Amino acid sequence: MRAAVYWAPEAADPLHALGSAWLGRDAETGAACAQPDGLAEITADPRGYGLHATLKPPFHLAQSWFALRDAVASLAARMPAFALPPLAVRDLKGFLALRETAPCPALHALADACVAELDAHRAAPSEAELERRRRAKLSARQEAHLQAWGYPYVFEDWQFHVTLTRRLNDVARAAIMPRAIAHFEAVAATPRLVTELCLFTQAAPGAPFLIAERMALKGLA
């Protein structure tokens, strides 16, 4: 099993239903969703992970599930809820993703806390996993992050993004971008609060990630 700590829209947020339809799967229930035509192939990879933005990337457990759950609940209890800037569809190195439209220091602080404070629960990655990450031609700092935290894109190299497609070539991106904007624009731009940490699990290699539990942020602002 692998676990991850993600941001995901609240279950009642229209963005949850809209994003689940775009990807073709609801990570809350595991159910398949009716999907707009022509998206099945280009959304196959993000479909497996579910609609989310990564805070603590997927990892194998070094301790028990219950220890991890308690640690995530404890962290959530100390972190305050905060406003998330409006989101918009953006091109992120060839992928289409929902990105924040203004800086959000509280969002970065939450991601940093998840990476650092939950790391005792992460088992060390295998050499094969490390080499797979290194194929992306990491910078020296990203290599140091990979060795220290098991993932290169943390802290200064972290970017909030809700992945909507696989990497697209220029032609495909030009065709899909207007559809993604039309699908998400009104709902993504709606003001919302970040009120939860979402603990996701993957039961076995290749299995889809599911939301195992939502932990409310209860800290004082």
C-alpha positions in Angstrom: 0.0 0.0 0.0 1.0 3.6 -0.6 -0.4 6.7 1.1 -0.3 10.4 0.1 -1.6 13.6 1.6 -3.3 15.8 -0.9 -5.6 18.8 -1.2 -8.9 18.0 -2.9 -12.1 20.0 -3.1 -14.6 19.4 -0.4 -17.1 16.7 -1.4 -19.9 19.3 -1.6 -17.8 21.8 -3.6 -19.1 21.8 -7.3 -15.4 21.5 -8.3 -15.3 18.0 -6.9 -18.1 16.8 -9.2 -16.8 18.8 -12.2 -13.3 17.6 -11.8 -14.3 14.0 -11.3 -16.4 14.1 -14.5 -13.4 15.5 -16.4 -11.1 12.7 -15.2 -13.8 10.0 -15.4 -13.5 8.8 -11.8 -14.6 10.0 -8.3 -11.8 9.5 -5.8 -14.2 9.9 -2.9 -16.4 6.9 -3.9 -14.2 5.1 -6.5 -17.1 5.2 -9.0 -16.6 5.8 -12.7 -18.1 9.1 -13.9 -19.6 10.0 -17.3 -16.8 11.8 -19.1 -16.8 14.3 -22.0 -16.0 12.7 -25.3 -12.3 12.4 -26.3 -10.8 12.7 -22.9 -10.3 9.1 -21.8 -6.8 8.6 -23.1 -5.3 12.0 -22.1 -6.7 11.8 -18.6 -5.7 8.2 -17.9 -2.7 9.0 -15.7 -4.4 11.7 -13.5 -7.5 9.5 -13.3 -5.6 7.0 -11.4 -4.5 9.5 -8.8 -7.9 11.2 -8.5 -8.6 15.0 -8.5 -6.0 16.5 -6.2 -3.0 18.7 -5.6 -0.1 17.1 -4.0 1.1 18.1 -0.5 3.0 15.0 0.6 3.7 12.8 -2.4 2.9 9.1 -2.5 5.0 6.9 -0.3 5.2 3.4 1.2 4.7 3.3 4.9 7.6 3.0 7.3 5.2 2.7 10.3 1.6 1.5 10.7 -1.4 3.0 8.9 -2.8 4.0 12.3 0.4 5.9 13.2 0.2 7.8 9.9 -3.4 8.6 10.4 -2.8 9.9 13.9 0.1 12.1 12.6 -2.0 13.6 9.8 -4.9 14.3 12.2 -2.5 15.9 14.7 -1.0 18.1 11.9 -4.4 19.1 10.7 -5.5 20.0 14.2 -2.7 22.6 14.4 -3.1 24.2 10.9 -5.7 26.9 10.3 -8.1 27.0 7.4 -7.4 29.7 4.9 -8.6 31.2 1.6 -7.5 29.6 -1.6 -7.0 32.1 -4.5 -9.2 31.6 -7.5 -8.1 28.7 -9.7 -7.6 28.7 -13.5 -6.6 26.3 -16.2 -2.9 26.7 -17.1 -0.2 25.0 -19.1 2.3 23.5 -16.8 5.3 22.2 -18.8 2.9 20.6 -21.3 0.3 19.3 -18.8 -3.0 21.1 -18.3 -3.6 21.8 -14.6 -5.7 24.0 -12.3 -3.3 26.6 -10.8 -3.8 29.3 -8.2 -4.0 32.8 -9.8 -2.3 34.7 -6.9 0.5 33.9 -4.4 -0.7 32.0 -1.3 1.9 31.7 1.4 -0.5 29.7 3.6 -0.7 27.1 0.9 3.0 26.7 0.7 3.3 26.6 4.5 0.8 23.7 4.5 2.7 21.8 1.9 6.0 22.3 3.6 4.6 21.1 6.9 3.1 18.0 5.3 6.5 17.1 3.7 8.6 17.7 6.8 6.3 16.7 9.7 5.0 13.4 8.2 8.4 12.2 6.9 9.0 9.7 9.7 6.1 7.7 8.2 7.7 7.5 4.7 9.7 4.4 3.9 12.9 5.0 1.8 12.3 4.7 -1.9 13.9 1.9 -3.9 16.9 2.6 -6.2 14.5 2.0 -9.2 12.2 4.7 -7.9 15.1 7.1 -7.4 16.4 6.4 -10.9 13.0 7.0 -12.4 12.8 10.4 -10.8 16.3 11.2 -12.0 15.3 10.8 -15.7 13.7 14.3 -15.4 17.3 15.8 -15.3 17.0 17.2 -11.8 18.8 20.3 -10.6 21.3 19.9 -7.8 18.7 21.2 -5.3 16.1 18.8 -6.6 18.5 15.9 -6.3 19.2 16.9 -2.7 15.4 17.0 -2.1 15.1 13.6 -3.7 17.7 12.1 -1.3 16.3 13.8 1.8 12.6 13.6 1.2 12.1 11.0 -1.5 10.7 13.5 -4.0 12.4 16.3 -5.9 9.7 18.9 -6.1 9.3 20.0 -2.5 9.8 23.3 -0.6 11.2 25.9 -3.1 10.5 23.5 -6.0 6.9 22.8 -5.1 4.1 24.1 -7.2 0.4 23.8 -6.5 -1.4 22.1 -9.4 -4.4 19.9 -10.0 -3.4 17.8 -13.0 -6.0 17.5 -15.7 -4.2 15.7 -18.5 -1.0 13.9 -19.4 1.7 15.9 -21.1 0.3 17.1 -24.5 2.0 18.1 -27.7 1.4 21.6 -29.1 -1.5 20.5 -31.3 -3.3 18.5 -28.7 -2.8 21.2 -26.1 -4.2 23.9 -28.4 -7.3 21.7 -29.0 -7.9 20.7 -25.4 -7.1 24.0 -23.6 -10.4 25.8 -24.7 -12.4 22.7 -23.7 -10.8 22.7 -20.2 -11.3 26.4 -19.7 -15.0 26.1 -20.7 -15.4 23.1 -18.4 -13.8 24.6 -15.3 -13.7 28.4 -15.6 -16.8 29.5 -13.7 -16.5 26.9 -10.8 -12.7 27.0 -10.5 -12.7 30.8 -10.1 -15.2 30.6 -7.2 -13.7 31.7 -3.9 -13.2 28.7 -1.5 -11.4 27.8 1.7 -8.8 25.1 2.3 -10.4 23.4 5.3 -9.0 19.8 5.1 -6.1 17.5 4.5 -7.1 14.5 2.5 -5.4 11.2 3.2 -5.3 9.1 0.0 -4.4 5.5 -0.2 -3.4 3.1 -3.0 -4.1 -0.5 -2.1 -1.6 -2.1 -4.5 0.7 -1.1 -7.4 -1.4 0.2 -10.3 -4.6 0.5 -8.2 -6.4 3.8 -8.2 -5.9 6.2 -5.3 -8.9 6.8 -3.1 -9.7 9.3 -0.3 -9.4 7.3 2.9 -10.2 10.2 5.2 -10.6 13.9 5.3 -9.0 15.7 8.3 -10.4 19.1 9.2 -7.9 22.0 9.7 -8.6 23.2 13.2 -5.7 25.6 14.1 -6.2 29.2 15.0 -5.4 31.7 12.3 
